[in-house]
Structure formats: C-alpha cells, structure tokens
C-alpha cells in the first residue's frame, strides 16, 4: 500500500483560508464523532439533522418507510418542492414528518454486528455490563450519550434538511440552503434559511434510498400485489412471514440477517442472488433456507386475468401465494411464493451537492475528476482516503467507507479530519491524491466497490497514522495514538475471522 510521507512539502495541499466554522450534515454516529473532534480542535460547528433526534440509521421506528420506486437503479433527482404544499395534501404533522425524514432500516430485533470492543469510539466506553451482540436501543443510547456528554446536542438543528451546498468559483466560502419543518398547534410549514461556512462535512450515511434492481416483471408484481413486495429497509418483524414461502433477493448482510430471522420463525426462504465475490448466504445453515440463482424474470398472470389481480381490485387472501412464477437464470422455476423482499442495498446519493457533483446519468467508468456519484449509485468518487474531496478538501465526508468497523474507523477518520482542518497536518498534493485515487480504481475487482476496505481497518489506520503524525511531531504537537491496544487485538481476530470470505479481496486491496 502507498505511504503518504511527504518528501516535497512545497507540493502538499493546505486549505486556502483558515477554517473557523464547519457545517456537518447528519447527526448519526459519523456526524457526532466529527462534531466532537472538530470542537476539540477549536473549530465552530453547526449540525443539520432532518430527523427530530440524534442517531441516524440506528434510530428505530416501528413504522417502516413508504414504498420506494420500482425499479430504483440510480440516484433520483431531488424534488425540494415535495413538501411545500403539505397542508393542501391534508397530511397530519406526523405524516409530514415521516415524509420529511423517512424511517430508517433498523428492524425490531436488530443487533450490533461487531463486538463492543471493536464497535466503539475513543470518546466513550460502552456501559458496564453490556452484553454482545448489542440491541439497537443500546447502540442508539450510546450515540445520544456521545452527543449530550460532549456538548454537541445544542449545536444541532433538528428537523432541518440541507437542500443545496455550493461554492462560487474564486470564493472561499461555502453557501448552504436549508429547509426546517416548523410546527405550531394548528399547522406546519417549511422555513427556508441561508448559511455560510468555511467547510462542509457530509455525514449522511448510506441507508436512505433503497436500490431496486430492474428485473423483468418485478415492477408488474409490485403493481399487482403491492403488499407482497418490499425492500429490506421496510422489514420490521418476522410475524407477517411465519408459515409463508419468501423469496429474498440479495447476498449481503441484510439478506443473511433477515433470512436467519425468518427461517428461525417458521418461514421457508429462497435466497436468490448473482454470483458475487462476497456472498453471505452460505452463513445461513437451516433446512428451510435454500440458496438459488438470481431471478431472471417474474412472470405475471395471463393478460385477460391481470385486471382482476391489479392493485385496485380485491386483494389476495393472506394465506394465498402470489399467482405467478419466478424464473431463475439457471432455468429453475419457483412457485407458491407468498412474499418477496428485495435486499439489494441502497443508492448512495447526496442530492444537495447539485448536478456537477451528482451525475446520475454518467456511467461509472466515465467518472471525471470532479464528480462524486455516478449512475451506479454506489461508488463515491474523488475522495482522498474516503474523506477529502480532492478538487477542494474543504468539502469532506465521514462514514463513506464500508466493509469496515464503522464506529471505530469513523471516529479515527474524524480525528484525521480535525487535524487537517485545524491546519496542523497538510494533505498530499492534489496530483498525488489523484494518482492514489486512480491506483485504487484500477484495483477494484468486479463485483466490489471502490470505498470498501474489506475489514482492513488496522492497515488503513496505521497508514493514516504514519502520514498525520509526521506533521504533528515535526510541529511539536501530540501525535494521534489511534485505537487502544485492546481494540488492535480484538480487531485482528475479527479480520482473521473474515479471511475465508474476504481473503482474496483483502490481498488485492493490500497489493501495491
């Protein structure tokens, strides 16, 4: 892997102006740890959160999100006027709030996926007596304690979404437009406001817009049997599926977890996915879980029967299977399917960044040196170390990296961000950062993503320490220590445990 020791300091990047105030978009774990470390560095912060509380994706709602678009294969164009006429639609405040800040993906029995040693920050230990895996309510309480105890809570503007982030050419300031859902005893409205900042940190996460593949016939099934087809973001409990036959499309963690919960609660599950280099389906060892090929087509009823089966006529009996067939790519045909769950992940999108940085009609391979997201809706381009936007590092991201330890890695990334924004550490030159970005892109294997590090957090953290501490020590400042010894030991065990699944990807990522 590359080292970022700077032989020629004159070529290193430094912010064009002193960073005194920063906007942080999002109050989940990545936004909160960023806020704490920037405050510690003496930088003023303002946090924007569209929900009414801290927690981000860990904030459980028993009511699921509304149906996504079928299909949904690329980031949508934002419609910032969608809530302007809420009262004309006669929505209640509760309904308006749900549209404004949709519920997240946490299901009722969701647990942490890492140990409490690995899944923690440098800012706070988990409470004594906590057992792993931890319930989502415990994780949420931890994030909210971080915000409260480190004095971030009063820096957050809740029920506020960022609608535009821009910087004029030659200007050192970022301009932000927000809309806040404001309620009274009798009504509600969107209050618009303009802001100025020296820097922006995007910490909105990856779990907002469901990704729905364009499988032939899937949209027709959704239209005819809307209650039978859903995305994993909408899953809450196994009760609905008990005694039913369920088709789950997807081969990653959410598909594995939902499959496990369903078969352990009396459902029969077909696990369908394309062949992929990372496949969690084999981790479900149950007689009622069957791994099958990817769906090629959802066959619908004959044309003369479709009017009777569409969403406007009498619904199917709860115990009746969907009257259709599922044809797989290997020719196998599945019948008597009661429910379909699409567990194919999410579209990564930052709609407030505008059409220069968000280009949903530009193909992945055609991404230029300025774009952030493209048509694949999964890759985040042109970030140095998945943090700093290379053309202008006063725009930064925390929480982009995945296949990682999340809490601990995002906490450390926020520490790196803080010392750079505080002017204590210089980035490599723009040319060096671009070269490293293209080196990483050349090594992306088919079926994997640029921003994945495949549980190699310890290698990434060591490389970052090597870079930032050179400048800190040279300036007589305290070096960053990174995670404590207990974390290093626990994470090494977790990484080695992942070797059978991720070994080839890890080796490829570590290659020079």
Steps between C-alpha positions, in 0.01 A plus 500: 500500500611855441659717765419869525829623640564835336845533349413832335302707750460785254262287296275407793145632513395751764152658528485840324364670811482434871211270583306656783151356458378174347157370400444132579215334312358214705484412872563127486819344636722649226358850547524491879863380519593760238332771704684399818845493343451831318386663825809364674711657224345840575282511188140620516241259367136499393328163456196454276276199560170445322363263768391623841773320695859375497577151375477482122451147370491359855182690591235226493146570383233229522338657194697422182581739218255543213545296183798592283483535125505172303755476350748735666843462344653848507492799735177697447486868416403685820160661520543774758141616445359166615394635837409854405129419477466259789196667646326489163554123509336501842779301656529498876820628659599140575450404134690806381789426737521143370521625141754764600723255691411144396546216750827314481591132441519373859270204564357404838755231590806657338828458686851637462718313255834547679615447856472790743882522503521550124178699470583802715663840477794660678251740662299265722495143630187291483307483828609233747318170467408540133489164326572444134345497250343825614137591435437800273358692798834467680689627195261793462540591867879497454485743206265730689727492806791605281304798371381602846818445701727667243278809463394437141126485572452877512686539169243295307213641294240223498227451239728687263607367163778641287366576154803659330873525561700716261815705463551767234821486298769704670304515826630342821160469664244223470136601471232277648122515461280316747133429555370445853167335577342739748174419677248693704195378690292517181734478200852448367721656236846484346723779618782580255835639607842579345835438675873550435784271611871450449461125450238227464498146638248258350404234756165385366577128478399248235153380603252744351386407148438125441663346196248293302637303203324517165407132479245425226151469649593626849327837454189322372492277808535805721213672320269199520596380850638808676483358854697192398812671362727710725856616557705389798486857632130438567552173690416517870394160644463137379134476604358574154714227343440211742387190310559673165742444213721807450734592216787723614717661234849591622818340627627744759453560871138619504392204286683260732357651818141513377524146361627371834221670690229377263604133490539498878140622521332250274549632147645330193752725320653490154823705497552637148798700376755531225830326552712745695844506658342566839202277575352479850229249401717204599501627859133401539500131590135401517288237326246768402757730335586409141764684299389546137610686187409859422149577379478544124128581483184534706225356283161666525151365451358460150389833358127426536539441872718802586207735558376276780843482664605865485538721805153652460301178532436256779827403672640151533406300804780528759582131472492480120827507306556751221344359181811506287838338441857604570741391229867482603806551279581129516153408374355393833142615561368599843128499577275556801696805618313701763737794549801655326761704691754699298822513704726656238621795701470874449583774255774729624383852431567853623225694319597834654835499315344589166544377142875558472580259781193275472484357147248213497514468121880476478620142483734375770794457263455854365539675836719809470721675753216701661198271524399344835234246393407351166235270352602194701380681814745313721847641440620829652769643272788741546546474875845473655488220759120504464505833687623806308354615168815525289415813292409690820570321832293754697221266391540175691312178574490276807324163492560412133731204561328165532591139569659666801466528878289817455492655850873470566608579145266799462623631836860478380417654161343790690823546697696518173248747359533721809880531488486583127224758542687648797803558273722261697541245219531554128349275239710359216504707183191490281701309238602239759144461624371455146767242428405302812130519403569355156728233649212389721254507209725277291500242779122483549395144423173431315211477744674712764499872577768769510413604855523151653803414716400138573558506876851640465441792734822437693712527186318817393535657845874423515553665161306808607694519827824483305388799292341733757747440782796604289360854479375504859833392649693738273289785638551396861140388535364187666474217244180309450509170683234311309285238672617345827684162523181315591341615173802398290493150649123456462494639148782273383293201613193637318703558183644150505154356556393675180789354297305201359245740349713804423853363462544555126350851527723585794810384314402702195437814708835468677691450176726771363 
